[in-house]
Structures are given as C-alpha cells and as structure tokens.
Amino acid sequence: MLDNKTILVTGGTGSFGKCFTKYVLEHYSPKKIIIYSRDEFKQWMMANEFKEHADKLRFFIGDVRDLERMKRALTNVDFVIHAAAMKQVPACEYNPNEAIKTNIQGAQNVIEASLDSPSVKKVVALSTDKAVNPVNLYGGTKLVSDKLFIAANAYAGTKDINFSIVRYGNVAGSRGSVIPFFHKIIKEGGNSLPITDYRMTRFWISLTQGVELVIKALEEATGGETFISKIPSFKITDLAEAMLPGCEMPEVGIREGEKLHEIMVTVEDSMTTYEYDKHFIVYPQMVWNDKQKPNMSGKKVPEGFSYSSGNNTEWLSVEEIRELLKTVELEK
C-alpha cells in the first residue's frame, strides 16, 4: 500500500508523526516521507533521531495556515496525513482566534491544496473524542474540521481522491494526560493520587494502535468515513490503584472542559455506523458519489447505539492496567 509512495504528515514532528514514520519505515518501503511542520528545532531533532533513514525523509518548514506553502509541499505527494493542530484545551480557550486559524482554516488549507494537487489520492485527518458533543473550543474546532474533511469529498468530482477521518482519545502516556501526571506525583514521593471524579473512565489506546488505524483508513477508505478502534476502557480509580497500590484517592472535582467519559459514537451517529471485527466506521449521512458505499462485510449497529468509555463491553482490570503500563513510553 505504501511501498514506493510519497507521504506527507502535517505536524509530523509530534508524537504521532514520529511513531507513524517509524512504523512505515519498519513495515513498508516508501519512496519518501515528508515532515511538514513549523518548528525547525523539532525537525532537526527528528532528523537526528532518524538519521539512518535520511534518504527516505524530507523536512519541510511550513504552517498549515499558509495555503501557498501547503500547495508547494504537496508536489508529487500521494498520501496526506493531517495531524497538525492546537490541542491543549486551556490554550485554545485563551487563544480562540489562534485555535480557529490552525484547526479550522488550516484544515481547509490542507483540503484545498490536496484537491488542487494532481498527485494526491488519499487524505486522512486525525480527529479526537473531544470533537463529539464538544464542551470546549478545542473540541468545537475539531468538529468543524471533521465536517470539512467529510464534505471535501463533494468537491472531488471525477478526481481520484478521497478524504477520511480517524478518531481516538488520549493516547496512553501522552503529554498532559493522566498517566504522566500520576507518574510525576509518584516520582516525587507522593502517597495520594487526586481523582477529578470517581466515575471517570477513559479508553486505552497506544500510539501504535492509532497509527495502525490510520493505515487501515488509507487502505480501505472510499471517502467520508470516520474510523474508530474497538479498544478497552478503564476506570481512573483503577489506574491509580495500578500505579500506586493502596494509595489515597481524594476527589478534587472535574476540570473545566473535561468529560466524565470519552465518547466516540453518538446515538445520532448510529444511523450510519457499522461494526467490524476490530473497529467501527461512521459513514457520512450525505453521499456525493457512487464510490462512497459502506463495506458490506460489516454489521450495522442497532438504532440508539452509542460507543463511549463508559458503556464499553471490554474493561481492563487493575492487573491488566499494571501490565500495560510497562509498555508505555512517557512523552518528553
């Protein structure tokens, strides 16, 4: 699928971009991977990290806000992975115009540049659980971004290109998430781990699982799909017990813009959602060409179905969490 192909990753110096690059280089023989981002120091760091693959990597300084630069970067590119975004909830709330410029206008620029490129065949955009029934600006901007990528298929016409979405929640061990927060407290000698709400749950997904879902979207998408992995849930209290057995767990109250559960498929989405062996696909409600047809190997979910970390059928025990923690690499 990716052999002898040129792939561009926006925001490619981030944790996803580095994991995606490593995965593709290990499993495929791409012609070229282009890292498109605006931080030259992070690009330099990544170039050193992957120096044995220098012949396969290209580093392109640019911002998704810059349409002309985006168009230049897509010369002879086959596949685009859109990972660039402002992701920190407080930063988006305090700088709403900047979040809109990057997450919405940047998404539109990726779409416009891809549609205008004679070579781009597939575009996969990374989404988030926060785009589902959003309660903060970050989630709101990502919801709009998702809608833009889905609707982009209407503008493809006869061109051989399609746009799809991959959605998952916080990656285990990612910066700003609960595992590194608890880890820091434990490392500093703390004997209690604060819990925002005892009812809180989350999905468990690794970066590699996220990358594999993107690869699946590249392989299978016909346009407008939202791919969602079937993964286990865990209780935040069980995570605390796994990390610091017998610790105190004071309940400190939910934070602004935070949800009790990660929601991936809403009741409203159930009308066009199909279940497969290891994932769900939410198909677009509006179809613009005959290529956009559900993969009939799946099973349509019942009306009223929803998928969240709170109503999941697969749960991790404290011991299972403890074993998975051994595989987590904390982001620096």
C-alpha positions as CSV (number, residue, x, y, z in Angstrom):
1,M,0.0,0.0,0.0
2,L,2.7,2.5,1.0
3,D,5.6,1.0,-1.0
4,N,7.2,3.5,-3.4
5,K,4.7,6.2,-2.3
6,T,5.3,9.7,-1.1
7,I,3.5,10.6,2.2
8,L,3.3,14.0,3.8
9,V,2.5,14.3,7.5
10,T,1.4,17.7,8.8
11,G,2.6,18.3,12.4
12,G,4.9,15.5,11.7
13,T,7.4,16.2,14.5
14,G,4.8,15.4,17.1
15,S,4.4,12.0,18.9
16,F,2.0,10.7,16.2
17,G,4.3,11.8,13.4
18,K,7.3,10.1,14.8
19,C,5.5,6.9,15.6
20,F,3.9,6.9,12.1
21,T,7.3,7.5,10.5
22,K,9.0,4.7,12.5
23,Y,6.1,2.3,11.7
24,V,6.0,3.0,8.0
25,L,9.8,2.7,7.7
26,E,9.7,-0.7,9.5
27,H,6.8,-2.2,7.6
28,Y,6.9,-0.6,4.1
29,S,9.4,0.8,1.6
30,P,8.1,4.3,0.9
31,K,9.6,6.5,-1.7
32,K,9.6,9.5,0.7
33,I,8.1,10.7,3.9
34,I,7.7,14.5,4.1
35,I,7.5,16.0,7.6
36,Y,5.6,19.3,7.3
37,S,5.8,21.5,10.4
38,R,6.8,24.9,11.6
39,D,9.4,24.2,14.3
40,E,12.9,23.9,12.8
41,F,14.4,22.7,16.1
42,K,12.0,19.8,16.4
43,Q,12.7,18.9,12.7
44,W,16.4,18.9,13.5
45,M,15.9,16.7,16.5
46,M,13.7,14.3,14.5
47,A,16.3,14.3,11.6
48,N,18.9,13.1,14.1
49,E,16.6,10.5,15.5
50,F,16.0,9.0,12.1
51,K,19.4,9.8,10.5
52,E,19.8,6.2,9.3
53,H,16.8,6.8,7.1
54,A,17.9,10.2,5.8
55,D,17.4,9.1,2.2
56,K,13.7,8.5,2.8
57,L,12.9,11.6,4.9
58,R,12.4,15.2,3.9
59,F,11.7,18.1,6.3
60,F,9.6,20.9,5.0
61,I,9.2,24.1,7.1
62,G,5.7,25.4,6.8
63,D,2.4,26.1,8.6
64,V,-1.0,24.7,7.7
65,R,-2.2,28.3,7.9
66,D,-0.2,29.1,4.8
67,L,-2.1,27.8,1.7
68,E,0.6,28.6,-0.8
69,R,3.2,26.8,1.2
70,M,0.9,23.9,1.7
71,K,0.4,23.6,-2.1
72,R,4.2,23.7,-2.7
73,A,4.7,20.9,-0.1
74,L,2.2,18.6,-1.9
75,T,4.2,18.4,-5.2
76,N,4.2,14.7,-6.2
77,V,2.7,13.6,-2.9
78,D,0.5,10.5,-2.9
79,F,-1.0,10.5,0.6
80,V,-1.5,13.2,3.2
81,I,-1.9,12.6,7.0
82,H,-3.2,15.7,8.7
83,A,-2.0,15.6,12.3
84,A,-1.2,19.3,12.9
85,A,-3.5,21.0,15.4
86,M,-3.6,23.2,18.5
87,K,-4.6,20.5,21.1
88,Q,-4.2,22.0,24.6
89,V,-7.7,22.8,25.9
90,P,-6.7,25.8,28.1
91,A,-4.5,27.3,25.3
92,C,-7.4,27.1,22.8
93,E,-9.8,28.7,25.3
94,Y,-7.4,31.6,26.0
95,N,-6.4,32.0,22.3
96,P,-9.6,31.2,20.4
97,N,-8.7,33.0,17.2
98,E,-5.4,31.1,17.0
99,A,-7.2,27.8,17.5
100,I,-9.6,28.7,14.7
101,K,-6.8,29.7,12.4
102,T,-4.9,26.4,12.9
103,N,-7.6,23.8,13.5
104,I,-10.3,25.1,11.0
105,Q,-8.6,27.4,8.5
106,G,-5.6,25.1,8.5
107,A,-7.8,22.1,7.8
108,Q,-9.4,23.9,4.9
109,N,-6.0,24.8,3.5
110,V,-5.0,21.1,3.6
111,I,-8.2,20.2,1.8
112,E,-7.8,23.0,-0.9
113,A,-4.1,22.1,-1.5
114,S,-4.9,18.4,-1.8
115,L,-7.8,19.0,-4.2
116,D,-5.6,21.2,-6.3
117,S,-2.7,18.7,-6.4
118,P,-2.7,16.4,-9.4
119,S,-0.9,13.6,-7.4
120,V,-2.7,13.4,-4.0
121,K,-5.0,10.3,-3.8
122,K,-5.9,9.9,-0.2
123,V,-6.1,12.3,2.8
124,V,-6.6,11.1,6.4
125,A,-7.2,13.6,9.1
126,L,-6.8,12.8,12.8
127,S,-9.8,13.6,15.0
128,T,-10.5,13.3,18.7
129,D,-13.2,12.2,21.1
130,K,-13.4,15.9,22.1
131,A,-15.0,16.6,18.7
132,V,-18.0,14.5,19.7
133,N,-20.6,16.6,21.5
134,P,-17.9,19.2,22.2
135,V,-17.8,21.1,25.5
136,N,-14.7,23.2,24.8
137,L,-13.3,25.3,22.0
138,Y,-10.7,22.7,21.0
139,G,-13.5,20.1,20.6
140,G,-15.6,22.6,18.7
141,T,-12.8,23.4,16.2
142,K,-12.1,19.7,15.6
143,L,-15.8,19.1,15.0
144,V,-15.7,21.7,12.3
145,S,-12.5,20.3,10.9
146,D,-14.1,16.8,10.7
147,K,-17.1,18.2,8.9
148,L,-14.8,20.0,6.4
149,F,-12.9,16.8,5.6
150,I,-16.0,14.8,5.1
151,A,-17.6,17.4,2.9
152,A,-14.4,17.7,0.9
153,N,-15.4,14.5,-0.9
154,A,-18.2,16.5,-2.6
155,Y,-15.6,18.6,-4.4
156,A,-13.5,15.7,-5.6
157,G,-15.7,15.3,-8.8
158,T,-14.1,12.8,-11.1
159,K,-10.7,13.2,-9.5
160,D,-9.2,10.1,-7.9
161,I,-9.0,11.4,-4.4
162,N,-10.9,10.8,-1.1
163,F,-10.9,12.2,2.4
164,S,-11.5,10.3,5.6
165,I,-11.1,10.6,9.4
166,V,-9.5,8.6,12.2
167,R,-10.8,9.3,15.7
168,Y,-9.4,8.3,19.0
169,G,-9.0,9.8,22.5
170,N,-6.0,10.5,24.7
171,V,-3.1,8.2,23.9
172,A,-1.7,6.3,26.9
173,G,1.3,8.3,28.2
174,S,0.8,11.3,26.1
175,R,1.8,14.7,27.4
176,G,-0.9,16.4,29.5
177,S,-2.8,13.1,30.1
178,V,-3.3,11.4,33.4
179,I,-0.6,8.7,33.3
180,P,2.4,11.1,33.2
181,F,0.6,13.3,35.8
182,F,0.3,10.4,38.2
183,H,3.9,9.3,37.4
184,K,5.3,12.7,38.4
185,I,3.5,12.6,41.7
186,I,4.8,9.1,42.5
187,K,8.3,10.0,41.4
188,E,8.3,12.9,43.8
189,G,7.3,10.7,46.7
190,G,3.6,11.4,46.8
191,N,1.3,8.9,48.5
192,S,-2.0,10.0,47.2
193,L,-3.3,10.5,43.6
194,P,-6.1,13.1,43.1
195,I,-9.1,11.9,41.1
196,T,-11.3,14.5,39.4
197,D,-14.4,12.3,39.6
198,Y,-14.7,8.7,40.9
199,R,-17.0,7.9,38.0
200,M,-14.5,8.9,35.3
201,T,-13.5,6.4,32.6
202,R,-11.1,6.5,29.6
203,F,-10.3,4.3,26.6
204,W,-6.8,2.7,26.4
205,I,-5.1,3.2,23.1
206,S,-1.4,3.2,22.2
207,L,0.3,5.3,19.6
208,T,1.0,2.3,17.5
209,Q,-2.7,1.3,17.6
210,G,-3.5,4.9,16.4
211,V,-1.0,4.5,13.5
212,E,-2.4,1.1,12.5
213,L,-5.9,2.7,12.3
214,V,-4.6,5.4,10.0
215,I,-3.0,2.7,7.8
216,K,-6.4,0.9,7.7
217,A,-8.1,4.2,6.6
218,L,-5.5,4.6,3.9
219,E,-6.2,1.1,2.7
220,E,-10.0,1.0,2.9
221,A,-11.4,4.5,2.8
222,T,-13.6,5.4,-0.2
223,G,-14.5,8.9,1.1
224,G,-16.2,10.4,4.2
225,E,-15.7,7.6,6.7
226,T,-14.8,8.1,10.3
227,F,-12.7,5.1,11.6
228,I,-12.8,4.3,15.3
229,S,-10.9,1.4,17.0
230,K,-12.6,-1.1,19.3
231,I,-10.4,-0.8,22.4
232,P,-10.8,-1.5,26.2
233,S,-11.9,1.0,28.8
234,F,-10.5,1.6,32.3
235,K,-11.6,3.4,35.4
236,I,-9.4,6.3,36.5
237,T,-9.6,4.9,40.1
238,D,-8.3,1.5,38.8
239,L,-5.4,3.3,37.0
240,A,-4.5,5.0,40.3
241,E,-4.5,1.7,42.1
242,A,-2.4,0.1,39.4
243,M,0.2,2.8,39.6
244,L,0.3,3.3,43.4
245,P,-1.3,0.3,45.2
246,G,-3.3,1.3,48.3
247,C,-2.9,5.0,47.7
248,E,-5.3,7.6,48.9
249,M,-7.6,9.0,46.1
250,P,-9.0,12.4,47.1
251,E,-11.8,13.5,44.8
252,V,-10.9,17.0,43.6
253,G,-13.7,17.9,41.1
254,I,-13.9,17.8,37.4
255,R,-11.9,20.4,35.4
256,E,-13.3,22.9,33.0
257,G,-13.9,21.5,29.6
258,E,-13.4,17.9,30.8
259,K,-15.8,15.0,30.3
260,L,-16.6,12.0,32.5
261,H,-16.3,9.6,29.6
262,E,-14.6,9.6,26.1
263,I,-17.4,9.4,23.5
264,M,-16.6,8.1,20.0
265,V,-20.0,7.2,18.5
266,T,-23.2,9.1,19.4
267,V,-26.8,7.9,19.3
268,E,-27.3,10.2,16.4
269,D,-24.3,8.6,14.5
270,S,-25.8,5.1,15.0
271,M,-28.0,5.6,11.9
272,T,-24.9,5.3,9.7
273,T,-22.4,3.3,11.9
274,Y,-21.2,-0.2,11.0
275,E,-19.3,-2.6,13.3
276,Y,-16.4,-4.6,12.1
277,D,-14.1,-7.1,13.8
278,K,-11.7,-4.6,15.3
279,H,-13.3,-1.2,14.6
280,F,-16.4,0.9,13.8
281,I,-16.9,3.1,10.8
282,V,-19.3,6.1,10.9
283,Y,-20.3,6.7,7.3
284,P,-21.3,10.1,6.1
285,Q,-25.0,10.9,6.2
286,M,-24.7,12.7,2.8
287,V,-23.2,10.7,-0.1
288,W,-21.8,12.5,-3.2
289,N,-20.6,9.8,-5.5
290,D,-21.1,6.0,-6.1
291,K,-17.7,5.2,-4.5
292,Q,-18.9,6.2,-1.1
293,K,-20.6,2.9,-0.1
294,P,-20.4,1.0,3.2
295,N,-18.1,-2.0,3.3
296,M,-20.8,-4.7,3.5
297,S,-18.6,-7.1,5.5
298,G,-19.6,-5.0,8.5
299,K,-22.8,-5.1,10.6
300,K,-25.0,-2.1,11.0
301,V,-25.2,-1.2,14.7
302,P,-28.7,-1.0,16.2
303,E,-30.6,2.3,16.3
304,G,-29.8,4.1,19.5
305,F,-26.3,2.6,19.8
306,S,-23.5,4.7,21.2
307,Y,-19.9,3.9,22.0
308,S,-18.1,5.5,24.9
309,S,-15.6,4.6,27.5
310,G,-18.4,4.5,30.0
311,N,-20.7,2.0,28.2
312,N,-17.9,-0.2,26.7
313,T,-18.2,-4.0,26.9
314,E,-14.5,-4.5,27.3
315,W,-12.8,-3.4,30.6
316,L,-9.2,-3.5,31.9
317,S,-8.7,-4.9,35.4
318,V,-6.1,-3.3,37.7
319,E,-3.7,-6.1,37.0
320,E,-4.1,-5.7,33.2
321,I,-3.5,-2.0,33.5
322,R,-0.4,-2.7,35.5
323,E,0.9,-4.9,32.8
324,L,0.1,-2.4,30.0
325,L,1.8,0.4,32.0
326,K,5.1,-1.5,31.4
327,T,4.8,-0.8,27.7
328,V,4.0,2.9,28.0
329,E,6.7,5.3,27.0
330,L,6.1,8.7,28.5
331,E,6.4,11.7,26.1
332,K,9.2,14.1,27.0
